């Protein structure tokens, strides 16, 4: 069976289905080829399920601290099976919503594994898609005018730490745990590792984080990373930094054991389970890249600013091209790619204007350059910093740890970066993101009148602090 489309999207994750919707809005006949469920990693193995678990952990922790608010509770119990049921219910609701959007946009969803073919009887150019179906049906052949590769990524592993899905897990397996372990070793202190450390500690699990570098959250501003480490230690997380894993995982009666080397000294670590969170790698294997002139670099597809590959009718977005492996980035990349494909005027993405969020407790969010990156780029900077402990709503809320830090260019006064750690900063960051997009100065940001009492007051105070003019600090 052969079908023709204006566009075929390989991968129905966040970037893929958003791109498909935009293409449909522009009048294209669109199909998505997806071997799993629509929504991809973000909906089923990443953003949504992990945040659902983080929310349950937050409620459990807050309930255990209810007496601080004058609320007495006799008995608090965690029913982890209900936690998992709630998570799955949220996923199911959102999945149904995505399916509805496909019907609304008249987008065909073809279930199977898609592979790009080279020039053939179907087309003189590479790009025909052969879809292999799990039920054994004959392959479906799709001849599109354009292809968008949005195949995403999968968790990386480390030599000596093979994922067995039970004792040694990636985040995929961890999300499916039926029972919480008493203790866990988390290898990697990046975003995923820190979110899991925060969550599991709030659930009452003994957590040890092992990191090769000497800073957790290495892409974050140093001051933010230090504060995150301090506050997570306060909650009970143990950090072992500058650690080089020396041995393969050993199974014991109690769980697993590994040996690490720190400053030429070896140390043995034990726990019931292990979570390996050392990043993600692009899904480029067996999708037919070799049948095209598409260029790979370090396993990632290379594109121009409009996400065209070396094959001008084949585009690629999201985790598969590297860069900022974030769902909201993939979505915007998809829209840019589609609009360029359709001949509409569009503009390259300025990745310095993309907000990033870490949904740990405390939350972390940032946009723009860190202080170190700004200095490395040659900027003469000025910095404003303001603590949540001076914000009335934070005290009312019961979470007053953390701060907002604003970095500005002394020469132009333009904001270079805004970094936050504290309550609900993953929501507050949108104001900072808009300020960055508009090339605002700290003074301009301070002129926005923030309601009182509100957590957002901290942004105005931090903006004033750049010139030492903060009111409440």
Residue pairs with C-beta under 8 A, 6 or more apart in sequence:
1 138
1 140
1 141
2 122
2 140
2 141
2 142
2 143
3 31
3 108
3 140
3 141
3 142
3 143
4 29
4 142
4 143
4 144
5 28
5 29
5 30
5 31
5 108
5 142
5 143
5 144
5 145
6 23
6 28
6 29
6 30
6 144
6 145
6 146
7 20
7 23
7 28
7 29
7 30
7 31
7 144
7 145
7 146
7 147
7 148
7 338
7 341
8 30
8 31
8 32
8 33
8 114
8 129
8 142
8 144
8 146
8 147
8 148
9 16
9 17
9 19
9 20
9 23
9 30
9 31
9 32
9 33
9 147
9 148
9 150
10 16
10 33
10 114
10 116
10 129
10 147
10 148
10 149
10 150
10 151
10 287
11 32
11 33
11 34
11 40
11 149
11 150
11 151
11 152
11 283
11 318
11 320
12 20
12 32
12 33
12 34
12 36
12 37
12 38
12 39
12 40
12 109
12 150
13 39
13 40
13 41
13 42
13 43
13 150
13 152
13 318
13 327
13 330
14 39
14 40
14 42
14 43
14 47
14 318
14 327
14 328
14 330
14 331
15 150
15 152
15 317
15 318
15 327
15 330
15 331
15 333
15 334
16 32
16 34
16 40
16 148
16 150
16 317
16 318
16 334
17 32
17 38
17 39
17 40
17 98
17 101
17 102
17 107
18 330
18 331
18 334
18 335
19 148
19 150
19 317
19 331
19 334
19 335
19 337
19 338
20 30
20 32
20 102
20 105
20 107
21 101
21 105
21 107
22 334
22 335
22 338
22 339
23 30
23 338
23 341
23 342
24 30
24 105
24 106
24 107
25 105
26 338
26 339
26 342
26 344
28 338
28 342
30 105
30 107
30 108
31 107
31 108
31 109
31 110
31 142
31 144
32 38
32 102
32 107
32 108
32 109
32 110
33 110
33 112
33 113
33 114
33 129
33 131
33 142
34 40
34 109
34 110
34 111
35 111
35 112
35 113
35 114
35 134
36 44
37 43
37 44
37 95
38 95
38 98
38 99
38 102
38 109
39 48
39 91
39 94
39 95
39 98
40 152
41 152
41 153
41 319
42 48
42 327
43 91
43 94
43 95
43 98
44 91
44 95
45 171
45 172
45 175
46 171
46 327
47 327
48 90
48 91
48 94
49 87
49 88
49 90
49 91
49 175
50 171
50 175
50 192
50 195
50 196
50 199
50 359
51 359
52 86
52 87
52 90
52 91
53 83
53 87
53 175
53 199
54 195
54 198
54 199
54 359
54 360
54 361
56 83
56 86
56 87
57 198
57 199
57 200
57 202
57 203
57 361
58 202
58 361
60 76
60 78
60 202
60 203
61 202
61 361
62 398
63 73
63 76
64 76
65 398
66 72
66 73
67 73
68 398
69 398
78 180
78 203
78 204
80 177
80 178
80 179
80 180
80 203
81 178
84 177
84 178
87 175
99 109
102 109
110 131
110 140
110 142
111 133
111 134
112 131
112 132
112 133
112 134
112 140
113 131
113 132
113 286
114 129
114 130
114 131
114 132
114 142
114 287
115 129
115 130
115 131
115 132
115 286
115 287
115 288
116 126
116 127
116 128
116 129
116 147
116 149
116 287
116 288
116 289
116 291
116 292
116 314
117 126
117 127
117 128
117 129
117 130
117 288
117 291
118 126
118 288
118 291
118 292
119 125
119 126
120 128
122 128
122 141
122 143
123 143
125 311
125 313
126 288
126 291
126 292
126 293
126 311
126 314
127 143
127 144
127 146
127 147
127 292
127 311
127 313
127 314
128 141
128 142
128 143
128 144
129 141
129 142
129 143
129 144
129 147
130 139
130 140
130 141
130 142
130 288
131 139
131 140
131 141
131 142
132 139
133 139
133 140
145 313
146 313
146 314
146 315
146 341
147 313
147 314
147 315
148 314
148 315
148 316
148 317
148 334
148 337
148 338
148 341
149 287
149 301
149 309
149 314
149 315
149 316
149 317
149 320
150 316
150 317
150 318
150 320
150 330
150 334
151 282
151 283
151 284
151 287
151 320
152 282
152 283
152 318
152 319
152 320
153 280
153 281
153 282
153 283
153 319
153 320
153 325
154 280
154 281
154 283
155 163
155 170
155 171
155 172
155 276
155 277
155 279
155 280
155 281
156 276
156 278
156 279
156 280
156 281
157 163
157 170
157 276
157 278
158 187
158 245
158 276
158 278
160 245
160 247
160 248
160 249
161 168
161 187
161 245
161 248
161 249
161 258
161 274
161 276
162 168
162 249
163 169
163 170
163 173
163 276
165 173
166 173
166 273
167 249
167 251
167 255
167 256
167 273
167 274
168 249
168 256
168 273
168 274
168 276
169 177
169 273
169 274
169 275
169 276
170 275
170 276
170 277
171 192
171 196
171 275
171 277
174 196
174 275
180 200
180 203
180 204
180 205
181 205
181 255
181 271
181 272
181 273
182 205
182 206
182 272
183 205
183 206
183 207
183 208
183 255
183 270
183 271
183 272
183 273
184 200
184 205
184 206
184 207
184 208
184 271
184 272
184 273
184 274
184 275
185 208
185 210
185 256
185 258
185 269
185 270
185 271
185 273
185 274
185 275
186 193
186 196
186 197
186 207
186 208
186 209
186 210
186 274
186 275
186 277
187 193
187 210
187 245
187 274
187 275
187 276
187 277
187 278
188 209
188 210
188 211
188 276
188 277
188 278
188 279
189 197
189 209
189 210
189 211
189 213
189 216
189 217
189 218
189 239
189 241
190 217
190 218
190 219
190 277
190 278
190 279
191 217
191 358
192 277
193 209
193 211
193 275
193 277
194 209
194 216
194 217
194 228
194 232
194 358
194 360
195 358
195 359
195 360
196 275
196 277
197 207
197 209
197 232
197 237
197 360
198 232
198 235
198 237
198 360
198 361
199 360
200 207
201 207
201 232
201 235
201 236
201 237
202 235
202 361
206 236
206 271
207 236
207 237
207 238
208 237
208 238
208 239
208 240
208 269
208 271
209 216
209 237
209 238
209 239
209 240
210 240
210 243
210 245
210 258
210 260
210 269
211 239
211 240
211 241
211 242
211 243
212 242
212 243
212 244
213 241
213 242
214 241
214 242
215 222
215 225
215 241
216 225
216 228
216 229
216 239
216 241
217 224
217 225
217 228
217 358
217 364
218 225
219 356
220 228
220 358
220 364
220 366
220 370
220 419
221 366
221 370
221 371
221 372
221 405
221 417
221 419
222 370
222 371
222 372
223 371
223 385
223 403
223 405
223 419
224 364
224 366
224 405
224 419
224 420
224 421
227 362
227 401
227 402
227 403
227 421
228 358
228 360
228 362
228 364
228 421
229 239
231 362
231 401
231 402
231 421
232 239
232 360
233 239
235 361
240 260
240 262
240 267
240 269
241 262
242 262
242 263
243 260
243 261
243 262
243 267
244 260
244 261
244 262
245 258
245 259
245 260
246 258
246 259
246 260
246 261
246 266
247 258
247 259
248 258
249 256
249 257
249 258
249 274
250 256
250 257
250 258
251 257
252 270
254 270
254 272
255 270
255 271
255 272
255 273
256 270
256 271
256 272
256 273
256 274
257 268
257 269
257 270
258 268
258 269
258 274
259 266
259 267
259 268
259 269
260 266
260 267
260 269
261 267
280 319
280 325
281 299
282 299
282 300
282 301
282 319
282 320
282 321
282 322
283 319
283 320
284 296
284 299
284 300
284 301
284 320
289 296
289 301
292 309
292 310
292 311
292 314
293 309
293 310
293 311
294 301
294 302
294 309
294 310
294 311
294 314
294 316
295 301
295 302
295 309
295 310
296 302
298 322
300 320
300 321
300 322
301 309
301 316
301 320
301 321
302 309
302 310
302 321
303 309
303 315
303 316
303 317
303 321
305 348
305 349
306 315
306 336
306 337
306 340
306 346
306 348
307 315
307 316
307 317
307 321
307 333
307 336
307 337
307 340
308 314
308 315
308 337
308 340
309 315
309 316
315 337
315 340
315 341
317 330
317 333
317 334
317 337
318 325
318 329
318 330
318 333
318 334
319 325
319 330
321 333
323 329
323 351
324 351
324 354
324 356
326 354
326 356
328 354
329 349
329 351
329 354
332 349
332 354
333 349
336 346
336 347
336 348
336 349
339 345
339 346
340 346
352 367
352 368
352 369
352 436
353 367
353 368
353 433
353 436
353 437
354 367
354 433
355 365
355 366
355 367
355 429
355 430
355 432
355 433
356 365
356 366
356 367
357 363
357 364
357 365
357 425
357 426
357 429
358 364
358 365
358 426
359 426
362 399
362 401
362 402
362 421
362 422
362 423
362 425
363 420
363 421
363 422
363 423
363 424
363 425
363 426
364 420
364 421
364 425
364 426
365 419
365 420
365 421
365 425
365 426
365 428
365 429
365 432
366 417
366 418
366 419
366 420
366 429
367 417
367 418
367 429
367 432
367 433
367 436
368 407
368 415
368 416
368 417
368 418
368 436
369 377
369 379
369 407
369 416
369 417
370 407
370 417
370 419
371 381
371 383
371 405
371 407
371 417
373 417
374 381
374 407
374 409
374 416
374 417
375 381
379 409
379 410
379 411
379 416
380 409
380 410
380 411
381 407
381 408
381 409
381 410
381 416
382 407
382 408
382 410
382 466
382 467
383 405
383 406
383 407
383 408
383 466
384 405
384 406
384 408
384 442
384 462
384 463
384 464
384 465
384 466
384 467
384 470
385 403
385 404
385 405
385 406
385 462
385 465
386 403
386 404
386 458
386 461
386 462
386 465
386 470
386 473
387 400
387 402
387 403
387 473
388 394
388 399
388 400
388 401
388 402
388 403
388 404
388 422
388 423
388 455
388 458
389 395
389 400
389 401
390 461
390 472
390 473
391 400
391 453
391 455
391 457
391 458
391 461
391 472
392 452
392 453
392 457
393 453
393 454
393 455
393 457
394 400
394 422
394 423
394 455
394 458
396 453
397 423
397 455
399 422
399 423
400 422
400 423
401 421
401 422
402 420
402 421
402 422
402 423
402 425
403 420
403 421
403 422
403 458
403 462
404 418
404 419
404 420
404 422
404 425
404 428
404 458
404 459
404 461
404 462
405 418
405 419
405 420
405 462
406 415
406 417
406 418
406 419
406 442
406 445
406 462
406 463
406 465
406 466
407 415
407 416
407 417
407 418
407 419
408 414
408 415
408 416
408 441
408 442
408 466
409 416
412 441
413 441
413 442
413 443
414 439
414 440
414 441
415 435
415 436
415 439
415 440
415 441
415 442
415 445
418 429
418 432
418 435
418 436
418 459
418 462
420 428
420 429
420 432
422 455
422 458
423 455
424 455
428 455
428 456
428 458
428 459
431 448
431 456
431 459
432 459
435 444
435 445
442 463
442 464
442 466
442 467
443 463
443 467
445 459
445 460
445 463
446 460
446 463
446 464
448 459
448 460
449 460
450 456
450 457
450 459
450 460
451 457
461 470
461 471
461 472
461 473
462 470
464 470
464 471
465 473
